[in-house]
């Protein structure tokens, strides 16, 4: 299988910057992007082996789940940290643009469109997201075979800590229905149920379809690219950043996430603890 992953990357320190892309210290952003890129190759690349101790030989493993992986990082101007990454040069391709930083996600969409017909999966990930599940694409493929290509499963985004009130927090809980009502009808095929390895799991139309990423098979990407709203640069969902990542897929597909009881079925880590640290401060911790 051939997989194309596009990543918008921006870094420009500001005196009072709050987001990772604007902090004075570039190290957290470097670490996030490095871990993201490394994980993609370690999980889905072909360079995986098991050491046969008896023969003192490293033998290829996981080859049915190993794929041809291309990663394109979209930047704007010189506002990036790519020259500071200590990773092999073949881990990614650099795609420089002159776009506004918050609109880099639309540049990623253009790259995906221009590569139609060359890949089996077309993907977008913000530069602070890290995958840990080697079965990630198997799960996506299973879901679309069960539900159809007009249904898109989004991962639940989470943060982790050993020093907060909770060790793990999923950060994209429900929005008020009115926020996404102009773009989707969550009552249409409101939920799907299935059994996976003997476990009944429910998938529900997402009141918050944002995950900072999306992963489309070739048919889904072709369908989206054919829509009149594709690359319209509409920024009316939350902010330009969320719109570039989520609005187009929300207009095109019925977007699902696994319900809270099985949130980990498909998940992706958001680097840092910016949201998790709100628990106990601006967000109350519910007591069971």
N, C-alpha and C positions, 0 to 999 in steps of 0.2 A: 504494500500500500504506500502511496505517496502522500505526504502531508505537508502543507504550506502553512506556516504560522507567521503572522505579522504582529509586530510589537511597536506601539508608539513610545518613544523615549524622549524625555525632555528634562534638563536640569539647568537651572539658573538661580543661584543663591540670592536671597533677599534678606534684608536686615531683620524683618519680623515675619519671615516665611513660616507658614504653618504646615504646608503639605511637604511630602518627601521630596518633591521636585524643586522646592524653593528653600530648603534648609541651608544653613551656612556650611554644615558638615556634609560633604558628598559621600562619606563612607556608608551610611545606611542605604542610600540609593544604589551605590555600587554593589553592595552585598546582596540586595534584593534582586537586581538584574542578573548578577553572576549566578546566584542560586537558581533562578528561573531558567536560565539557559542551560546550566549544567544538568538540572533535573530532566529537562526535555530530552537531551541526548542520552542520559543514563537510563531513562525509562523506555524510550521509543527508538533509539538508535540501534544499529546493528553490532556495535562494538560491546558485546556482553559475553562473558566467559565463565566457565566453572573450572576450577583447578582439579584435575585428576591427579591425586597425590601419588598413586601407585606408578603412573607413567611420567609424572612431572611434566604434565602437558595441560595447557589452557585450551579448553574446548568450547566452541560457540554454544550459547544457550539462548532460550527465549526467542529463537528466530521466527516462529510463526507470529510473534507480537512485535518483531523488529521491523522498522519501516524506513523508507527513504524520507529523510526529514530536511526541509529547507526552512530557515528562519530569516525573515527580513525585518530589520529594525529601521523604522521611519523616524527621522529627526528633522529639526528645523534649525537652519543656520549652524552656529558653533555651540549651541546650547545643549550639550550632551556630554556623556562621560565615557564614550566608547574607547577613546584613546587611553583610558586608565584601566580598562578591563584586562585582567590577567588570564585570558582564556585563549585556546587555540583559534587561529584566524578562520578556520573552516566552520566554526560553530555558528556563524551568522553572516548575513550580507547586510551592508549598510546602504540605506536608501535616503539620501539627503533631500530635503524639500525646503521651500520657503514659506510653509504654511504657518498660520497662527498656532501657537502651542496647543490650545484647547481643541483645535480642529484636526490634530494629527490623526485621530481615529478615522476621519474621512479619507485621508491619504492612504491609510491601510486598506480601506474598502476599494480604492482605485487599483491598488496592487493586486488584490484578490481578483477583481474583475478582469484585469489584464492577463491573468494566468488561467482563465477558464479553459477547461479541457485538458489541463496538464496534471491535475492532482485529484486524489480521492477525497481529501478533506481540506477545507479552507477555514482558517482559524484566525482569531484575534485575541490577544491577551495584553492587558495593561502591564507595564514593566515592573510591577511589584507583586505579581501573582506567581505562585509556585505550585506545580502539580506533584503529587506523591503517589498516584494510583496507576500502576502499569496496565490495569484493565480498563482505563478510562475510555479509550476509543472502542473497545469491545462493548462496553455498556451503552455508549451512544448508538452504535450500530444495531445492537439488540433493540433498543427503544424505538428507533425509527422503523425497524421491521415490524414491530408490534403495533405502533401507533400511526405510521405513515409519515411521509416526508413533510407534510404541512404541520406536523407537531415537532417542536424543538425542545429538547431537554437541556436546561441550564444547570450548571453546578451551583451548589450552595457555597458561598464564600465565607471563610472563617479566619479568626485570629487565635493565637495560642499564647499562654503565659504560665509561668510558675509562681508569679508574685502578685497576681490579681485575685479578686474575689471569686472568679471562676477560671478554670484552666483553659477552657475553650469556649469561644462565643461565635455564633454565626451572625454576620453583621448586616445581612440584607433581609430583615424581616418585613412583614407586610406594610405597604403604604396605604393611606386612605384610598378607598376605591375610586374616588373622584380624580386622583392623580393620573391614573392610566386609562380611565374610562373613555377619553377621546380617541384612544389608539387601539383598544382591544375590548372584546366582549368576553369577560372571564366566565360567563355562564354557558358559553358554547363549548360543549364537551368539557364540562367543569372539572372532571377528574377521571383518571384512568387507574385501573387496578390490575396487578399481575402477581404471580408467584415467582420468586427468584430463589433458587436453591432451597425450596421448601418454605420460604418466608413470604407472607403476603405484604406487598408494598404498594402504597398509594402515591400517585403523582397528581398534583393539583395545579390548575391554572394559576400562574404567579401574579399576585397583586404587586409584587416587586420583581419584575423580570431582570433587573440589573444584576450582573455578576462581574462586570468589568471585563467580560470575555464572551466569546461565542465560538462554536465549533460546528461547521456546516459540512454535510457531505456534498458531493459534486452536484447532485440534483437540486439540493436546497440552495446552493450558491447560484446555480444557473437561474433558478426561479426568482430569487431575490434580485439578481442583476437585471432581470427582464421587467421588473416593476417600474412604473413611472416615478415612484418616489425614491428609487435607488440613487444615492449620491446627491439628493436634493439639499443636503447640508441643513436640514431642519434641526433647530436646537431648542425645541419647545418642551422637551422632557427634562425637568429638573435644571440642568445646566448644559452648556456645550459638551462638557466631558461625558456626562451620562448619556446625552443624546447620541454622540458619535459611537458610543459603545453599544447602545441598546435600542434606540428608537426605531431604526430600520428593521431589525429583526422582529420587534414587537408589532410593527405594521404588517409584516409579511406572514408570520407564523403564529400558531397557537403555542404559547410559551408555557412550559411546565417546569416545576421543581418537585423533588420528592418532599413529602410532608415532614413535619418536625420529628416524628418518631423515627424516621429513617433519613434524617438530613445528610448523613454521611455516605449514602449510597453513591452520590456523585458530588464531589466537593473539590474546592481549590483553596489554597491558603493565600490570604492577604498578608504580606510581610508587615511586621510591626504590630503595635497594640493600640493604634490610634482610636479605634472604635471600642475595643474591649475595655480600655481604661475609662470609658464613660460610665461603666457599671459601678454603682456606688456613689457616683457624682451626679451626672445628669440623667442617669438611667437607674431605676430601682431594681434590686435583685429580688425576684419573686421567691418566696419560701414555699417549698412543697410540703 
